[in-house]
Amino acid sequence: QAQLGESGGGLVQLGGSLRPSCAAFGIIFSIHAMDWYRQASVKQRGSVAGISSGGRTNYADSVKGRFTISRNNAKNTVYLQTNSLIPDDTAVYYCDAWAESGHEYWGQGTQVTVSS
């Protein structure tokens, strides 16, 4: 059964860093594009960063220069290095895997909280 599991969130002070990760099980990880989304309590879920199966990356304007997405196909894991965190980055961060076949999977989320 396909499953995604996020970890690595937490509480950090303004300007700090975290490195959430998302491990995939039960899918052919290397053929899936991977994305990170986030949802704050009063906002809609929005895209943060994505990485294609070939390694091309894209970022939301609000995180460019601060966040870096990467993947390790040998470990079936995608990472989101977050630096220079600000309170507006506080949200539940979700990972998403999708393939050209149309299959798509979501994780359960990990909370990132930035205190000022």
Steps between C-alpha positions, in 0.01 A plus 500: 500500500635842401581728789686825560630597842629846592728579792742770607262781582514680831520830684775742400579864568490778242791456260549134582506191279327165474529213256171314462521172313247273335556126457303305241393138526331274251561714191768515234643817648735587214220550246295730722522875517502618859353818640481674834183690590410688814182607671472755776197483726301772324630459146462262209765241428761642264800374311842565651748311281515216251757268347444294189609141453794641305600744772361828368384724781250782543411723793230734616616861486462533876768236569748553215851541632404360842370147433664218303328181390704188426443131457695180566360224281712236674322584826157571349506833679445865415630781717416866553782705645343811650722794601438851626160397627241766577165479684312494167664163432305348788277227356446129463731382224381216276681302236336378184613243246355480154575312181404550136269201537278721712570333832543747784576451868508731802669479836343584835699821550756635744458819702751782462466785749716812491499718808584868500 
